[in-house]
């Protein structure tokens, strides 16, 4: 499921740029 995982990480990274303070720690953990 590499393609799916990559898409999710890209989406989270894009989301983080728009909403940098929203659930910051959760997103960091998910991307890491």
FENQUI-V213996 format. One line per field, one symbol per residue. ss: DSSP state (2 for helix, 1 for strand, 0 for the rest). phi: phi as a letter, one per 40 degrees, with the letter a starting at -180 (. if undefined). A space follows every 50 residues. Layout:
ss: ???
phi: ???
//
This chain:
ss: 02222222222222222200000222222220
phi: .dccccccccccccccccbcbcfdcccdcccc
//
